[in-house]
Amino acid sequence: MAKYDLTATMAPNMDRHLVFPLLEFLQERELYSEEELLQAKIELLNDTNMVDYAMDIHKSLYHTEDVPQEMVERRAEVLARLKALDESALPLVTFLQNPNAFQELRADKMYNLQMLSDRYQIGPDQIEALYQFAKFQFECGNYSGAADFLYQYRALCTNSERSLSALWGKLAAEILMQNWDNFSSPLNLVQSRVWLMHWSLFIFFNHDNGRTLIIDLFNQDKFLNAIQTSAPHLLRYLATAFVVNKRRRPQFKEFIKVIQQAQHSYKDPITEFLACVYVNYDFDGAQSKMKECEEVIINDPFLGKRVEDGNYVTVPLRDEFLENARLFIFETYCRIHQRIDMGVLAEKLNLNYEEAERWIVNLIRTSKLDAKIDSNTGTVIMEPSFPNVYEQLIDHTKALSGRTYKLASQLMESAQEQAAR
């Protein structure tokens, strides 16, 4: 299943520190040899200040307690630089760590700069030193300290580009600390869509409401265009979110069109499964792809999160995906057949006859499908359904308000740009 691994494809769109959790996952799943993954970690660490970690990996890779002299020298340089930056930023850090002094700050940044200069003799040089110190802390792997200092720096920074850089750094630090609850503000402000979508995968597949949030973000026109043109491999994660999310079914039909259009540029078992069910109506192919989907999910760093319950280990997303995938096959198969043999349907659902019968009975009770089971002939009989004019009208106009809002927003942005000129 290494052929479906997207780590090498996604890494260029991530900070190198964010790649380490992916390599740890691959190491746990043993998709590659231990030597390959340790070598990849060494190469990632070359441009960071995590020298002690690099030394430990070097010892594991080459089975020795000795480390190259350049690593020893590099460690001394890092410690000296850290000490110098600590001294440069110390006046501002001392101020920020004093609760009484910190309360003097206001929302007005210009007031803050003047107040710091007049009362504490803290100027632009010390504020810049705080940024450099926070960045260096991040490169050393001290993500907690980096996140705090970058947050405080942004309250004082008047340079929009440097403030945005600090925002990226804080977002990366929060992700690496697995702090999934403090992500909403950075995600709404960051501009680079492709990087944002890659970084947000850490959050969306760990946050309680992440599977809805990823659809709300990725399925926006601007982000969907970015996926189609620059990162089609992200369709795997959007497709998975649609499969397991029952609250976003109205948007699902439009997404199938995207899957169909993108088949020439990207495909994997998950996108191919949806194409088999909703584009080609190839139910044998869908059944085959379900088995491959299971392997893809288990071996994906974002989808394959394991949960341990005593001695039992499960992958919740895999179980949800397979359950909903069977539902997709059943619903589509029933809509194009009037009488269905229960044995054939059980085979297509990868269930035995008794399990399939119980599953279908429960499904008919809870779904909108107008069907009944004929126990004598062992068939499922679908009652003919005719399109309701009112439902069709609602279906075609339900997105009208959203499109109108988008159009109005675009017109307002255009008008503001012209006025600024």
C-alpha positions as CSV (number, residue, x, y, z in Angstrom):
1,M,0.0,0.0,0.0
2,A,3.1,2.3,-0.1
3,K,2.0,3.2,-3.7
4,Y,-0.9,5.1,-2.3
5,D,1.2,7.0,0.3
6,L,0.9,10.8,-0.2
7,T,3.7,11.9,2.2
8,A,6.2,12.7,-0.5
9,T,3.5,14.6,-2.5
10,M,2.3,16.6,0.5
11,A,5.6,17.4,2.2
12,P,6.5,20.3,-0.1
13,N,3.3,22.1,1.1
14,M,4.2,21.7,4.8
15,D,6.7,23.1,7.2
16,R,9.4,20.5,7.7
17,H,8.5,20.1,11.4
18,L,5.0,19.0,10.3
19,V,6.5,16.2,8.3
20,F,7.9,14.4,11.4
21,P,4.5,13.2,12.7
22,L,3.9,11.7,9.2
23,L,7.2,9.9,9.2
24,E,6.5,8.6,12.7
25,F,3.2,7.2,11.5
26,L,4.9,5.5,8.5
27,Q,7.5,4.0,10.8
28,E,4.8,2.6,13.0
29,R,3.0,1.0,10.0
30,E,6.3,-0.3,8.6
31,L,5.4,0.8,5.0
32,Y,9.1,1.5,4.4
33,S,12.3,0.2,5.8
34,E,13.6,1.5,9.1
35,E,16.8,2.8,7.4
36,E,14.9,4.8,4.7
37,L,12.7,6.5,7.4
38,L,15.7,7.3,9.7
39,Q,17.6,8.7,6.7
40,A,14.6,10.9,5.8
41,K,14.5,12.2,9.3
42,I,18.2,13.1,9.3
43,E,17.7,15.0,6.0
44,L,14.7,16.9,7.5
45,L,16.7,17.8,10.6
46,N,19.6,19.3,8.6
47,D,18.0,22.8,8.4
48,T,16.7,22.9,12.0
49,N,18.2,23.4,15.4
50,M,17.1,20.1,16.8
51,V,20.7,18.9,17.0
52,D,20.2,16.5,20.0
53,Y,17.4,14.7,18.1
54,A,19.6,14.5,15.0
55,M,22.3,12.9,17.1
56,D,20.0,10.3,18.5
57,I,18.7,9.4,15.0
58,H,22.3,9.2,13.7
59,K,23.2,6.8,16.5
60,S,20.1,4.6,15.7
61,L,20.8,4.7,11.9
62,Y,24.5,3.8,12.1
63,H,24.4,1.7,15.3
64,T,27.1,3.7,17.0
65,E,27.5,6.0,20.0
66,D,29.8,8.3,18.1
67,V,28.5,11.3,16.2
68,P,30.1,13.4,13.4
69,Q,32.2,16.4,14.6
70,E,30.1,18.8,12.6
71,M,27.1,17.8,14.7
72,V,29.0,18.6,17.9
73,E,30.1,21.9,16.5
74,R,26.6,22.7,15.2
75,R,25.3,22.0,18.8
76,A,27.7,24.5,20.3
77,E,26.7,27.1,17.7
78,V,23.0,26.6,18.4
79,L,23.5,27.0,22.2
80,A,25.5,30.1,21.7
81,R,22.9,31.6,19.3
82,L,20.1,30.7,21.7
83,K,21.9,32.4,24.6
84,A,22.5,35.6,22.5
85,L,18.9,35.8,21.4
86,D,17.7,35.2,25.0
87,E,19.7,38.1,26.1
88,S,18.5,40.4,23.3
89,A,14.8,39.6,24.0
90,L,15.1,39.5,27.8
91,P,13.8,43.1,28.4
92,L,10.6,42.5,26.4
93,V,10.2,38.9,27.7
94,T,10.5,40.2,31.3
95,F,7.9,42.8,30.6
96,L,5.5,40.2,29.1
97,Q,5.9,37.8,32.0
98,N,5.0,40.5,34.5
99,P,1.2,40.4,35.0
100,N,0.9,43.9,36.2
101,A,3.0,45.4,33.4
102,F,1.3,43.3,30.8
103,Q,-2.1,44.8,31.7
104,E,-0.9,48.1,30.5
105,L,-1.1,46.9,26.9
106,R,-4.1,48.1,24.8
107,A,-5.6,47.1,21.5
108,D,-3.9,50.1,19.9
109,K,-0.5,48.9,18.7
110,M,0.9,52.4,18.2
111,Y,0.0,53.3,21.8
112,N,1.7,50.1,23.0
113,L,4.9,50.9,21.1
114,Q,5.0,54.4,22.5
115,M,4.3,53.3,26.0
116,L,7.0,50.6,25.9
117,S,9.5,53.1,24.6
118,D,8.7,55.8,27.2
119,R,8.3,53.7,30.3
120,Y,10.4,50.6,29.7
121,Q,13.0,51.7,27.1
122,I,11.8,48.9,24.8
123,G,12.0,49.7,21.1
124,P,11.8,48.1,17.7
125,D,15.1,46.2,18.2
126,Q,13.8,44.4,21.2
127,I,10.5,43.5,19.4
128,E,12.4,42.2,16.5
129,A,14.6,40.2,18.9
130,L,11.4,38.6,20.3
131,Y,10.4,37.4,16.9
132,Q,13.9,36.0,16.2
133,F,13.9,34.3,19.6
134,A,10.5,32.8,19.1
135,K,11.5,31.5,15.6
136,F,14.7,30.0,17.0
137,Q,12.7,28.3,19.8
138,F,10.5,26.8,17.1
139,E,13.5,25.5,15.2
140,C,14.8,23.9,18.4
141,G,11.6,22.1,18.9
142,N,10.3,24.2,21.8
143,Y,6.8,24.6,20.3
144,S,5.1,25.7,23.5
145,G,7.5,28.6,24.1
146,A,7.4,29.6,20.4
147,A,3.6,29.7,20.3
148,D,3.5,32.0,23.3
149,F,6.1,34.4,22.1
150,L,4.7,34.5,18.6
151,Y,1.2,35.3,20.0
152,Q,2.7,38.1,22.1
153,Y,4.8,39.4,19.1
154,R,1.7,39.8,16.9
155,A,0.1,42.0,19.5
156,L,3.1,44.4,19.0
157,C,4.0,44.0,15.4
158,T,3.0,46.6,12.9
159,N,4.5,44.9,9.8
160,S,1.7,42.9,8.1
161,E,4.0,40.5,6.3
162,R,6.0,39.7,9.5
163,S,2.7,39.4,11.4
164,L,1.5,36.8,8.9
165,S,4.7,34.9,9.2
166,A,4.3,34.8,12.9
167,L,0.7,33.6,12.4
168,W,2.0,30.6,10.3
169,G,4.5,29.8,13.0
170,K,1.9,29.9,15.8
171,L,-0.4,27.6,13.7
172,A,2.4,25.1,13.2
173,A,3.3,25.1,16.8
174,E,-0.3,24.6,17.9
175,I,-0.6,21.6,15.5
176,L,2.6,20.0,16.7
177,M,1.4,20.4,20.3
178,Q,-1.8,18.7,19.2
179,N,-3.8,21.7,20.4
180,W,-6.8,21.2,18.2
181,D,-9.1,23.7,20.0
182,N,-7.1,26.9,19.2
183,F,-7.1,26.7,15.5
184,S,-10.1,28.7,14.3
185,S,-8.6,32.2,14.4
186,P,-5.4,31.4,12.5
187,L,-7.2,29.3,9.9
188,N,-9.6,32.2,9.1
189,L,-6.8,34.7,8.6
190,V,-4.1,32.8,6.7
191,Q,-4.2,33.5,2.9
192,S,-2.2,30.8,1.2
193,R,-4.9,28.2,0.4
194,V,-2.8,25.2,-0.7
195,W,-0.6,25.3,2.4
196,L,-3.6,26.0,4.6
197,M,-5.4,22.9,3.3
198,H,-2.4,20.7,3.9
199,W,-1.8,22.0,7.4
200,S,-5.4,21.8,8.4
201,L,-5.5,18.1,7.8
202,F,-3.8,17.6,11.2
203,I,-6.7,19.5,12.8
204,F,-9.7,18.3,10.8
205,F,-9.1,14.6,11.4
206,N,-8.5,15.1,15.2
207,H,-11.2,17.7,15.9
208,D,-14.6,16.5,17.0
209,N,-16.4,18.5,14.3
210,G,-13.5,18.3,11.8
211,R,-15.3,16.2,9.2
212,T,-17.9,18.9,8.7
213,L,-15.4,21.7,8.9
214,I,-13.2,20.2,6.2
215,I,-16.1,20.1,3.8
216,D,-17.1,23.7,4.6
217,L,-13.6,24.8,3.9
218,F,-12.4,22.6,1.0
219,N,-15.7,22.7,-0.8
220,Q,-15.7,26.5,-1.2
221,D,-15.2,27.5,-4.8
222,K,-11.8,29.2,-4.2
223,F,-10.4,26.2,-2.3
224,L,-11.9,23.6,-4.7
225,N,-10.3,25.4,-7.6
226,A,-6.9,25.3,-5.8
227,I,-7.3,21.6,-5.2
228,Q,-8.2,20.9,-8.8
229,T,-5.3,22.9,-10.2
230,S,-2.5,22.5,-7.6
231,A,-3.3,19.7,-5.2
232,P,-5.7,17.0,-6.6
233,H,-4.4,14.5,-4.0
234,L,-6.4,16.4,-1.4
235,L,-9.6,15.0,-3.0
236,R,-8.9,11.8,-1.0
237,Y,-9.6,13.6,2.2
238,L,-12.6,15.6,1.0
239,A,-14.1,12.4,-0.5
240,T,-13.6,10.5,2.8
241,A,-15.2,13.4,4.7
242,F,-18.3,13.3,2.4
243,V,-18.6,9.5,2.7
244,V,-18.7,9.6,6.6
245,N,-20.6,12.8,6.9
246,K,-24.4,12.5,6.7
247,R,-25.0,16.2,7.3
248,R,-23.5,17.4,4.0
249,R,-25.5,15.2,1.5
250,P,-26.9,18.1,-0.5
251,Q,-23.4,19.1,-1.5
252,F,-22.4,15.6,-2.3
253,K,-24.0,15.5,-5.8
254,E,-21.9,18.5,-6.9
255,F,-18.7,16.9,-5.5
256,I,-19.3,13.7,-7.6
257,K,-19.0,16.0,-10.7
258,V,-15.6,17.1,-9.4
259,I,-14.5,13.5,-8.9
260,Q,-15.6,12.7,-12.5
261,Q,-13.7,15.7,-13.9
262,A,-10.5,15.0,-11.9
263,Q,-10.2,11.3,-12.9
264,H,-7.6,12.1,-15.5
265,S,-5.3,14.0,-13.0
266,Y,-5.7,12.0,-9.8
267,K,-7.3,8.8,-8.6
268,D,-6.9,6.4,-5.7
269,P,-9.2,3.7,-4.3
270,I,-11.4,6.2,-2.4
271,T,-12.1,8.5,-5.3
272,E,-12.4,5.4,-7.6
273,F,-15.0,3.9,-5.3
274,L,-17.2,7.0,-5.6
275,A,-16.7,7.0,-9.4
276,C,-17.7,3.3,-9.6
277,V,-20.9,3.8,-7.6
278,Y,-22.1,7.2,-8.9
279,V,-20.5,7.7,-12.3
280,N,-20.0,4.2,-13.8
281,Y,-22.6,2.2,-11.8
282,D,-20.0,-0.6,-11.6
283,F,-21.0,-2.3,-8.4
284,D,-18.5,-5.2,-8.8
285,G,-15.8,-2.6,-9.1
286,A,-17.1,-0.7,-6.1
287,Q,-17.0,-3.9,-4.0
288,S,-13.4,-4.5,-5.1
289,K,-12.4,-0.9,-4.3
290,M,-13.9,-1.1,-0.8
291,K,-11.2,-3.6,0.2
292,E,-8.5,-1.3,-1.2
293,C,-10.1,1.7,0.6
294,E,-9.8,-0.1,3.9
295,E,-6.0,-0.5,3.3
296,V,-5.6,3.1,2.2
297,I,-7.4,4.5,5.3
298,I,-5.4,2.2,7.7
299,N,-2.1,3.3,6.2
300,D,-2.9,7.1,5.8
301,P,-1.3,9.3,8.6
302,F,-4.5,11.4,8.8
303,L,-7.2,8.8,8.3
304,G,-5.7,5.8,10.1
305,K,-5.9,7.1,13.7
306,R,-6.1,4.1,16.0
307,V,-8.1,3.9,19.2
308,E,-7.2,1.4,21.9
309,D,-9.8,-0.1,24.2
310,G,-8.1,-2.5,26.5
311,N,-6.6,-5.2,24.3
312,Y,-8.8,-4.2,21.3
313,V,-7.5,-1.8,18.7
314,T,-9.7,-0.2,16.1
315,V,-9.6,2.5,13.4
316,P,-12.9,4.4,13.9
317,L,-12.8,6.2,10.5
318,R,-12.4,2.9,8.7
319,D,-15.4,1.4,10.3
320,E,-17.6,4.5,9.6
321,F,-16.3,4.6,6.0
322,L,-17.1,0.9,5.3
323,E,-20.6,1.2,6.8
324,N,-21.5,4.3,4.8
325,A,-19.9,2.8,1.7
326,R,-22.3,-0.2,1.9
327,L,-25.1,2.3,2.3
328,F,-24.1,4.1,-0.9
329,I,-23.9,0.8,-2.9
330,F,-27.3,-0.3,-1.6
331,E,-29.1,3.0,-2.2
332,T,-27.7,3.4,-5.7
333,Y,-28.3,-0.3,-6.6
334,C,-31.9,-0.1,-5.4
335,R,-32.6,3.0,-7.4
336,I,-31.7,1.4,-10.7
337,H,-33.4,-2.0,-10.0
338,Q,-37.0,-2.8,-9.2
339,R,-36.4,-6.4,-7.9
340,I,-33.1,-7.4,-6.3
341,D,-32.0,-10.9,-5.3
342,M,-31.0,-10.8,-1.6
343,G,-28.0,-13.2,-2.2
344,V,-26.7,-10.9,-5.0
345,L,-27.1,-7.9,-2.8
346,A,-25.3,-9.6,0.1
347,E,-22.4,-10.4,-2.1
348,K,-22.1,-6.8,-3.2
349,L,-22.2,-5.6,0.4
350,N,-19.5,-8.1,1.5
351,L,-21.9,-9.6,4.0
352,N,-23.4,-13.1,4.5
353,Y,-27.1,-13.6,3.7
354,E,-28.4,-13.3,7.3
355,E,-26.3,-10.2,8.0
356,A,-27.4,-8.6,4.8
357,E,-31.1,-9.3,5.5
358,R,-30.8,-7.7,9.0
359,W,-28.9,-4.8,7.7
360,I,-31.4,-4.1,4.9
361,V,-34.4,-4.4,7.2
362,N,-32.9,-1.8,9.6
363,L,-32.0,0.4,6.6
364,I,-35.5,0.3,5.2
365,R,-36.9,1.3,8.5
366,T,-34.7,4.3,8.9
367,S,-34.3,5.5,5.3
368,K,-36.6,7.2,2.7
369,L,-36.4,4.2,0.4
370,D,-39.8,2.8,-0.4
371,A,-39.0,-0.9,-0.4
372,K,-40.1,-4.2,1.1
373,I,-38.6,-7.7,1.5
374,D,-40.3,-10.7,-0.1
375,S,-39.1,-13.6,2.2
376,N,-40.6,-16.3,-0.1
377,T,-38.6,-15.3,-3.1
378,G,-35.6,-13.8,-1.2
379,T,-35.8,-10.5,-3.0
380,V,-36.0,-6.8,-2.2
381,I,-38.8,-5.1,-4.1
382,M,-38.5,-1.4,-4.8
383,E,-41.7,0.5,-5.3
384,P,-41.7,2.9,-8.3
385,S,-41.0,6.5,-7.3
386,F,-41.8,9.6,-9.4
387,P,-40.0,13.0,-9.0
388,N,-41.9,15.5,-7.0
389,V,-42.1,18.9,-8.7
390,Y,-41.9,20.8,-5.5
391,E,-38.9,18.8,-4.3
392,Q,-37.1,19.4,-7.7
393,L,-37.8,23.2,-7.3
394,I,-36.4,23.2,-3.8
395,D,-33.4,21.2,-4.9
396,H,-32.6,23.6,-7.7
397,T,-33.0,26.8,-5.7
398,K,-31.6,25.8,-2.3
399,A,-28.2,27.1,-3.1
400,L,-29.5,30.4,-4.6
401,S,-29.1,32.4,-1.4
402,G,-25.5,31.3,-1.0
403,R,-24.6,32.1,-4.5
404,T,-26.3,35.5,-4.3
405,Y,-24.3,36.2,-1.1
406,K,-21.0,35.2,-2.9
407,L,-21.9,37.4,-5.9
408,A,-22.7,40.4,-3.6
409,S,-19.4,39.9,-1.7
410,Q,-17.4,39.8,-5.0
411,L,-19.1,43.0,-6.2
412,M,-18.4,44.7,-2.9
413,E,-14.7,43.7,-3.0
414,S,-14.4,44.9,-6.6
415,A,-16.0,48.2,-5.7
416,Q,-13.7,48.7,-2.7
417,E,-10.6,48.0,-4.9
418,Q,-11.7,50.6,-7.5
419,A,-12.4,53.1,-4.7
420,A,-8.9,52.5,-3.3
421,R,-7.4,53.3,-6.6
